[in-house]
């Protein structure tokens, strides 16, 4: 299984940065260039299933993802179905 680590260093309070990175509903508003549609299928405890329609590097893709969030340190994303081939080509 391939793993992708996205790291961004910012000068902001940890809880605020984590909240922003896990507020799925606001992705389309904050980053409309990349996120065309975000549909939340379910949220239970620390797990969410999210449908993502996005465009990165001029490539459009659709994925169903599972997000496991453990505030304020861990946000893991698992691709359940969709255009996973896109990420294999980026490496």
N, CA, C and O atoms as CSV, one atom per row, in Angstrom:
chain,resi,resn,atom,element,x,y,z
A,1,UNK,N,N,0.845,-1.169,0.000
A,1,UNK,CA,C,0.000,0.000,0.000
A,1,UNK,C,C,0.893,1.236,0.000
A,1,UNK,O,O,1.847,1.317,0.773
A,2,UNK,N,N,0.586,2.185,-0.856
A,2,UNK,CA,C,1.328,3.441,-0.921
A,2,UNK,C,C,0.856,4.379,0.178
A,2,UNK,O,O,-0.319,4.390,0.543
A,3,UNK,N,N,1.791,5.164,0.699
A,3,UNK,CA,C,1.445,6.164,1.698
A,3,UNK,C,C,1.922,7.520,1.214
A,3,UNK,O,O,2.997,7.644,0.627
A,4,UNK,N,N,1.117,8.521,1.464
A,4,UNK,CA,C,1.468,9.893,1.118
A,4,UNK,C,C,1.433,10.698,2.404
A,4,UNK,O,O,0.450,10.652,3.143
A,5,UNK,N,N,2.481,11.422,2.669
A,5,UNK,CA,C,2.532,12.296,3.839
A,5,UNK,C,C,2.557,13.730,3.345
A,5,UNK,O,O,3.451,14.127,2.598
A,6,UNK,N,N,1.572,14.502,3.768
A,6,UNK,CA,C,1.520,15.915,3.410
A,6,UNK,C,C,1.803,16.699,4.677
A,6,UNK,O,O,1.076,16.592,5.664
A,7,UNK,N,N,2.862,17.483,4.638
A,7,UNK,CA,C,3.273,18.242,5.813
A,7,UNK,C,C,3.346,19.708,5.429
A,7,UNK,O,O,3.900,20.072,4.392
A,8,UNK,N,N,2.783,20.529,6.275
A,8,UNK,CA,C,2.842,21.977,6.052
A,8,UNK,C,C,3.150,22.621,7.398
A,8,UNK,O,O,2.414,22.405,8.360
A,9,UNK,N,N,4.203,23.394,7.486
A,9,UNK,CA,C,4.571,24.072,8.719
A,9,UNK,C,C,3.966,25.468,8.695
A,9,UNK,O,O,4.207,26.250,7.775
A,10,UNK,N,N,3.176,25.768,9.722
A,10,UNK,CA,C,2.522,27.068,9.815
A,10,UNK,C,C,2.710,27.623,11.217
A,10,UNK,O,O,2.890,26.872,12.175
A,11,UNK,N,N,2.666,28.920,11.326
A,11,UNK,CA,C,2.806,29.584,12.615
A,11,UNK,C,C,1.412,29.924,13.143
A,11,UNK,O,O,0.962,31.066,13.054
A,12,UNK,N,N,0.741,28.913,13.694
A,12,UNK,CA,C,-0.617,29.087,14.208
A,12,UNK,C,C,-0.825,28.088,15.352
A,12,UNK,O,O,-0.129,27.077,15.439
A,13,UNK,N,N,-1.767,28.378,16.203
A,13,UNK,CA,C,-2.070,27.477,17.310
A,13,UNK,C,C,-2.462,26.097,16.757
A,13,UNK,O,O,-3.227,25.996,15.798
A,14,UNK,N,N,-1.929,25.051,17.372
A,14,UNK,CA,C,-2.119,23.683,16.900
A,14,UNK,C,C,-3.603,23.320,16.746
A,14,UNK,O,O,-3.988,22.761,15.719
A,15,UNK,N,N,-4.430,23.622,17.729
A,15,UNK,CA,C,-5.847,23.269,17.676
A,15,UNK,C,C,-6.553,23.965,16.514
A,15,UNK,O,O,-7.415,23.374,15.864
A,16,UNK,N,N,-6.191,25.209,16.258
A,16,UNK,CA,C,-6.801,25.965,15.166
A,16,UNK,C,C,-6.415,25.367,13.806
A,16,UNK,O,O,-7.261,25.224,12.924
A,17,UNK,N,N,-5.141,25.021,13.646
A,17,UNK,CA,C,-4.674,24.414,12.391
A,17,UNK,C,C,-5.333,23.059,12.180
A,17,UNK,O,O,-5.739,22.737,11.063
A,18,UNK,N,N,-5.442,22.269,13.229
A,18,UNK,CA,C,-6.042,20.944,13.122
A,18,UNK,C,C,-7.523,21.049,12.773
A,18,UNK,O,O,-8.022,20.294,11.939
A,19,UNK,N,N,-8.213,21.970,13.401
A,19,UNK,CA,C,-9.643,22.159,13.121
A,19,UNK,C,C,-9.859,22.545,11.657
A,19,UNK,O,O,-10.778,22.045,11.009
A,20,UNK,N,N,-9.017,23.430,11.145
A,20,UNK,CA,C,-9.122,23.862,9.758
A,20,UNK,C,C,-8.882,22.701,8.788
A,20,UNK,O,O,-9.547,22.601,7.757
A,21,UNK,N,N,-7.937,21.833,9.121
A,21,UNK,CA,C,-7.600,20.701,8.253
A,21,UNK,C,C,-8.569,19.546,8.330
A,21,UNK,O,O,-8.501,18.622,7.519
A,22,UNK,N,N,-9.469,19.585,9.294
A,22,UNK,CA,C,-10.450,18.498,9.430
A,22,UNK,C,C,-11.887,19.001,9.291
A,22,UNK,O,O,-12.830,18.249,9.539
A,23,UNK,N,N,-12.060,20.244,8.905
A,23,UNK,CA,C,-13.389,20.811,8.672
A,23,UNK,C,C,-13.740,20.586,7.203
A,23,UNK,O,O,-13.643,21.499,6.383
A,24,UNK,N,N,-14.148,19.364,6.884
A,24,UNK,CA,C,-14.361,18.952,5.499
A,24,UNK,C,C,-15.380,19.817,4.768
A,24,UNK,O,O,-15.229,20.098,3.579
A,25,UNK,N,N,-16.405,20.232,5.477
A,25,UNK,CA,C,-17.461,21.020,4.840
A,25,UNK,C,C,-16.951,22.348,4.287
A,25,UNK,O,O,-17.530,22.885,3.343
A,26,UNK,N,N,-15.886,22.878,4.857
A,26,UNK,CA,C,-15.382,24.179,4.403
A,26,UNK,C,C,-14.315,24.074,3.310
A,26,UNK,O,O,-13.886,25.102,2.787
A,27,UNK,N,N,-13.876,22.870,2.951
A,27,UNK,CA,C,-12.825,22.729,1.934
A,27,UNK,C,C,-13.216,23.395,0.622
A,27,UNK,O,O,-12.401,24.082,0.007
A,28,UNK,N,N,-14.460,23.196,0.188
A,28,UNK,CA,C,-14.905,23.764,-1.088
A,28,UNK,C,C,-14.891,25.292,-1.040
A,28,UNK,O,O,-14.590,25.943,-2.040
A,29,UNK,N,N,-15.210,25.856,0.107
A,29,UNK,CA,C,-15.200,27.316,0.249
A,29,UNK,C,C,-13.784,27.865,0.357
A,29,UNK,O,O,-13.469,28.895,-0.240
A,30,UNK,N,N,-12.928,27.184,1.116
A,30,UNK,CA,C,-11.555,27.656,1.330
A,30,UNK,C,C,-10.654,27.410,0.132
A,30,UNK,O,O,-9.777,28.222,-0.166
A,31,UNK,N,N,-10.864,26.299,-0.552
A,31,UNK,CA,C,-9.999,25.919,-1.674
A,31,UNK,C,C,-10.828,25.536,-2.903
A,31,UNK,O,O,-10.747,24.396,-3.362
A,32,UNK,N,N,-11.620,26.459,-3.442
A,32,UNK,CA,C,-12.497,26.110,-4.568
A,32,UNK,C,C,-11.732,25.713,-5.826
A,32,UNK,O,O,-12.276,25.036,-6.698
A,33,UNK,N,N,-10.492,26.124,-5.921
A,33,UNK,CA,C,-9.668,25.762,-7.080
A,33,UNK,C,C,-9.416,24.251,-7.125
A,33,UNK,O,O,-9.279,23.673,-8.204
A,34,UNK,N,N,-9.356,23.618,-5.959
A,34,UNK,CA,C,-9.037,22.196,-5.871
A,34,UNK,C,C,-10.254,21.323,-5.593
A,34,UNK,O,O,-10.394,20.254,-6.188
A,35,UNK,N,N,-11.128,21.756,-4.707
A,35,UNK,CA,C,-12.260,20.930,-4.295
A,35,UNK,C,C,-13.537,21.396,-4.982
A,35,UNK,O,O,-14.032,22.492,-4.719
A,36,UNK,N,N,-14.064,20.551,-5.867
A,36,UNK,CA,C,-15.280,20.881,-6.615
A,36,UNK,C,C,-16.527,20.462,-5.848
A,36,UNK,O,O,-17.552,21.140,-5.913
A,37,UNK,N,N,-16.448,19.351,-5.122
A,37,UNK,CA,C,-17.585,18.857,-4.351
A,37,UNK,C,C,-17.070,18.042,-3.171
A,37,UNK,O,O,-16.183,17.203,-3.327
A,38,UNK,N,N,-17.620,18.288,-2.016
A,38,UNK,CA,C,-17.346,17.498,-0.814
A,38,UNK,C,C,-18.712,17.040,-0.301
A,38,UNK,O,O,-19.574,17.858,0.021
A,39,UNK,N,N,-18.893,15.732,-0.233
A,39,UNK,CA,C,-20.166,15.190,0.271
A,39,UNK,C,C,-19.853,14.283,1.460
A,39,UNK,O,O,-19.126,13.299,1.325
A,40,UNK,N,N,-20.400,14.616,2.607
A,40,UNK,CA,C,-20.173,13.830,3.816
A,40,UNK,C,C,-21.205,12.711,3.870
A,40,UNK,O,O,-22.408,12.972,3.910
A,41,UNK,N,N,-20.738,11.474,3.871
A,41,UNK,CA,C,-21.629,10.312,3.913
A,41,UNK,C,C,-21.957,9.931,5.357
A,41,UNK,O,O,-23.097,9.582,5.666
A,42,UNK,N,N,-20.957,9.997,6.240
A,42,UNK,CA,C,-21.223,9.689,7.649
A,42,UNK,C,C,-20.116,10.236,8.529
A,42,UNK,O,O,-18.965,10.369,8.114
A,43,UNK,N,N,-20.500,10.547,9.759
A,43,UNK,CA,C,-19.543,10.954,10.789
A,43,UNK,C,C,-19.943,10.221,12.062
A,43,UNK,O,O,-21.056,10.381,12.563
A,44,UNK,N,N,-19.013,9.411,12.579
A,44,UNK,CA,C,-19.241,8.673,13.821
A,44,UNK,C,C,-17.970,8.729,14.648
A,44,UNK,O,O,-16.898,8.323,14.198
A,45,UNK,N,N,-18.105,9.231,15.849
A,45,UNK,CA,C,-16.959,9.367,16.760
A,45,UNK,C,C,-15.809,10.066,16.039
A,45,UNK,O,O,-15.929,11.230,15.658
A,46,UNK,N,N,-14.706,9.364,15.853
A,46,UNK,CA,C,-13.514,9.951,15.222
A,46,UNK,C,C,-13.361,9.528,13.765
A,46,UNK,O,O,-12.303,9.743,13.173
A,47,UNK,N,N,-14.396,8.932,13.177
A,47,UNK,CA,C,-14.322,8.444,11.801
A,47,UNK,C,C,-15.359,9.131,10.920
A,47,UNK,O,O,-16.501,9.342,11.328
A,48,UNK,N,N,-14.939,9.476,9.705
A,48,UNK,CA,C,-15.831,10.108,8.734
A,48,UNK,C,C,-15.640,9.438,7.385
A,48,UNK,O,O,-14.531,9.026,7.045
A,49,UNK,N,N,-16.707,9.328,6.620
A,49,UNK,CA,C,-16.624,8.856,5.240
A,49,UNK,C,C,-17.048,10.029,4.362
A,49,UNK,O,O,-18.159,10.546,4.479
A,50,UNK,N,N,-16.130,10.437,3.474
A,50,UNK,CA,C,-16.304,11.648,2.675
A,50,UNK,C,C,-16.111,11.324,1.194
A,50,UNK,O,O,-15.173,10.619,0.824
A,51,UNK,N,N,-17.000,11.840,0.355
A,51,UNK,CA,C,-16.847,11.755,-1.100
A,51,UNK,C,C,-16.205,13.052,-1.558
A,51,UNK,O,O,-16.675,14.138,-1.221
A,52,UNK,N,N,-15.138,12.938,-2.323
A,52,UNK,CA,C,-14.378,14.108,-2.767
A,52,UNK,C,C,-14.315,14.138,-4.288
A,52,UNK,O,O,-13.928,13.159,-4.925
A,53,UNK,N,N,-14.700,15.273,-4.859
A,53,UNK,CA,C,-14.506,15.543,-6.290
A,53,UNK,C,C,-13.499,16.689,-6.329
A,53,UNK,O,O,-13.790,17.794,-5.872
A,54,UNK,N,N,-12.325,16.422,-6.873
A,54,UNK,CA,C,-11.275,17.439,-6.813
A,54,UNK,C,C,-10.489,17.508,-8.120
A,54,UNK,O,O,-10.640,16.680,-9.018
A,55,UNK,N,N,-9.649,18.526,-8.182
A,55,UNK,CA,C,-8.783,18.717,-9.335
A,55,UNK,C,C,-7.418,19.169,-8.821
A,55,UNK,O,O,-7.295,20.221,-8.193
A,56,UNK,N,N,-6.409,18.370,-9.091
A,56,UNK,CA,C,-5.030,18.692,-8.699
A,56,UNK,C,C,-4.137,18.418,-9.902
A,56,UNK,O,O,-4.272,17.388,-10.562
A,57,UNK,N,N,-3.237,19.332,-10.178
A,57,UNK,CA,C,-2.302,19.214,-11.305
A,57,UNK,C,C,-3.064,18.958,-12.615
A,57,UNK,O,O,-2.666,18.116,-13.421
A,58,UNK,N,N,-4.156,19.692,-12.811
A,58,UNK,CA,C,-4.987,19.609,-14.018
A,58,UNK,C,C,-5.622,18.235,-14.221
A,58,UNK,O,O,-6.094,17.933,-15.318
A,59,UNK,N,N,-5.642,17.408,-13.196
A,59,UNK,CA,C,-6.284,16.094,-13.249
A,59,UNK,C,C,-7.483,16.095,-12.323
A,59,UNK,O,O,-7.374,16.464,-11.154
A,60,UNK,N,N,-8.637,15.678,-12.848
A,60,UNK,CA,C,-9.839,15.587,-12.030
A,60,UNK,C,C,-9.975,14.168,-11.511
A,60,UNK,O,O,-9.662,13.208,-12.216
A,61,UNK,N,N,-10.444,14.037,-10.272
A,61,UNK,CA,C,-10.630,12.707,-9.710
A,61,UNK,C,C,-11.774,12.721,-8.704
A,61,UNK,O,O,-12.142,13.759,-8.154
A,62,UNK,N,N,-12.318,11.535,-8.487
A,62,UNK,CA,C,-13.398,11.326,-7.526
A,62,UNK,C,C,-12.978,10.171,-6.635
A,62,UNK,O,O,-12.539,9.126,-7.114
A,63,UNK,N,N,-13.120,10.373,-5.327
A,63,UNK,CA,C,-12.746,9.329,-4.385
A,63,UNK,C,C,-13.736,9.277,-3.232
A,63,UNK,O,O,-14.329,10.288,-2.856
A,64,UNK,N,N,-13.900,8.097,-2.687
A,64,UNK,CA,C,-14.612,7.919,-1.437
A,64,UNK,C,C,-13.536,7.630,-0.396
A,64,UNK,O,O,-12.786,6.663,-0.527
A,65,UNK,N,N,-13.460,8.463,0.631
A,65,UNK,CA,C,-12.367,8.359,1.599
A,65,UNK,C,C,-12.893,8.179,3.016
A,65,UNK,O,O,-13.986,8.630,3.358
A,66,UNK,N,N,-12.088,7.508,3.826
A,66,UNK,CA,C,-12.388,7.380,5.255
A,66,UNK,C,C,-11.330,8.189,5.990
A,66,UNK,O,O,-10.135,8.041,5.732
A,67,UNK,N,N,-11.772,9.041,6.904
A,67,UNK,CA,C,-10.871,9.879,7.681
A,67,UNK,C,C,-10.963,9.473,9.146
A,67,UNK,O,O,-12.049,9.432,9.725
A,68,UNK,N,N,-9.814,9.175,9.734
A,68,UNK,CA,C,-9.734,8.897,11.162
A,68,UNK,C,C,-9.011,10.067,11.793
A,68,UNK,O,O,-7.866,10.363,11.450
A,69,UNK,N,N,-9.687,10.733,12.720
A,69,UNK,CA,C,-9.167,11.952,13.321
A,69,UNK,C,C,-9.027,11.755,14.821
A,69,UNK,O,O,-9.969,11.354,15.504
A,70,UNK,N,N,-7.816,12.048,15.325
A,70,UNK,CA,C,-7.557,12.006,16.757
A,70,UNK,C,C,-6.978,13.363,17.150
A,70,UNK,O,O,-5.765,13.569,17.103
A,71,UNK,N,N,-7.866,14.292,17.541
A,71,UNK,CA,C,-7.422,15.662,17.832
A,71,UNK,C,C,-6.375,15.702,18.932
A,71,UNK,O,O,-6.443,14.911,19.873
A,72,UNK,N,N,-5.469,16.548,18.841
A,72,UNK,CA,C,-5.091,17.467,17.782
A,72,UNK,C,C,-3.793,17.016,17.135
A,72,UNK,O,O,-2.918,17.833,16.849
A,73,UNK,N,N,-3.669,15.721,16.906
A,73,UNK,CA,C,-2.397,15.201,16.406
A,73,UNK,C,C,-2.477,14.377,15.133
A,73,UNK,O,O,-1.592,14.488,14.284
A,74,UNK,N,N,-3.506,13.555,14.969
A,74,UNK,CA,C,-3.526,12.601,13.863
A,74,UNK,C,C,-4.757,12.805,12.987
A,74,UNK,O,O,-5.881,12.933,13.474
A,75,UNK,N,N,-4.510,12.832,11.681
A,75,UNK,CA,C,-5.584,12.832,10.687
A,75,UNK,C,C,-5.141,11.880,9.588
A,75,UNK,O,O,-4.322,12.237,8.741
A,76,UNK,N,N,-5.680,10.673,9.603
A,76,UNK,CA,C,-5.344,9.671,8.599
A,76,UNK,C,C,-6.469,9.611,7.576
A,76,UNK,O,O,-7.647,9.685,7.925
A,77,UNK,N,N,-6.090,9.477,6.310
A,77,UNK,CA,C,-7.056,9.371,5.230
A,77,UNK,C,C,-6.814,8.074,4.483
A,77,UNK,O,O,-5.689,7.778,4.083
A,78,UNK,N,N,-7.880,7.298,4.296
A,78,UNK,CA,C,-7.810,6.039,3.572
A,78,UNK,C,C,-8.724,6.139,2.356
A,78,UNK,O,O,-9.874,6.560,2.481
A,79,UNK,N,N,-8.225,5.758,1.185
A,79,UNK,CA,C,-9.026,5.791,-0.029
A,79,UNK,C,C,-9.792,4.479,-0.107
A,79,UNK,O,O,-9.194,3.411,-0.234
A,80,UNK,N,N,-11.125,4.562,-0.031
A,80,UNK,CA,C,-11.971,3.372,-0.077
A,80,UNK,C,C,-12.261,2.952,-1.509
A,80,UNK,O,O,-12.271,1.763,-1.826
A,81,UNK,N,N,-12.500,3.940,-2.379
A,81,UNK,CA,C,-12.733,3.650,-3.793
A,81,UNK,C,C,-12.538,4.923,-4.596
A,81,UNK,O,O,-12.512,6.028,-4.054
A,82,UNK,N,N,-12.402,4.741,-5.890
A,82,UNK,CA,C,-12.272,5.904,-6.756
A,82,UNK,C,C,-10.964,5.939,-7.499
A,82,UNK,O,O,-10.350,4.904,-7.760
A,83,UNK,N,N,-10.544,7.134,-7.835
A,83,UNK,CA,C,-9.387,7.345,-8.703
A,83,UNK,C,C,-8.066,7.293,-7.947
A,83,UNK,O,O,-7.361,8.299,-7.861
A,84,UNK,N,N,-7.728,6.142,-7.404
A,84,UNK,CA,C,-6.455,6.009,-6.679
A,84,UNK,C,C,-5.267,5.991,-7.619
A,84,UNK,O,O,-4.150,6.279,-7.190
A,85,UNK,N,N,-5.466,5.666,-8.874
A,85,UNK,CA,C,-4.380,5.642,-9.848
A,85,UNK,C,C,-3.736,7.015,-9.974
A,85,UNK,O,O,-2.551,7.115,-10.289
A,86,UNK,N,N,-4.499,8.065,-9.734
A,86,UNK,CA,C,-3.978,9.432,-9.792
A,86,UNK,C,C,-2.782,9.591,-8.864
A,86,UNK,O,O,-1.771,10.172,-9.259
A,87,UNK,N,N,-2.878,9.089,-7.647
A,87,UNK,CA,C,-1.806,9.260,-6.671
A,87,UNK,C,C,-0.602,8.390,-6.987
A,87,UNK,O,O,0.518,8.745,-6.620
A,88,UNK,N,N,-0.795,7.275,-7.649
A,88,UNK,CA,C,0.337,6.443,-8.028
A,88,UNK,C,C,1.185,7.139,-9.073
A,88,UNK,O,O,2.395,6.922,-9.128
A,89,UNK,N,N,0.566,7.983,-9.915
A,89,UNK,CA,C,1.309,8.690,-10.961
A,89,UNK,C,C,2.075,9.902,-10.425
A,89,UNK,O,O,3.026,10.355,-11.061
A,90,UNK,N,N,1.680,10.426,-9.284
A,90,UNK,CA,C,2.347,11.613,-8.730
A,90,UNK,C,C,3.730,11.283,-8.187
A,90,UNK,O,O,4.645,12.101,-8.286
A,91,UNK,N,N,3.890,10.110,-7.623
A,91,UNK,CA,C,5.148,9.762,-6.947
A,91,UNK,C,C,6.362,10.026,-7.737
A,91,UNK,O,O,7.471,9.771,-7.267
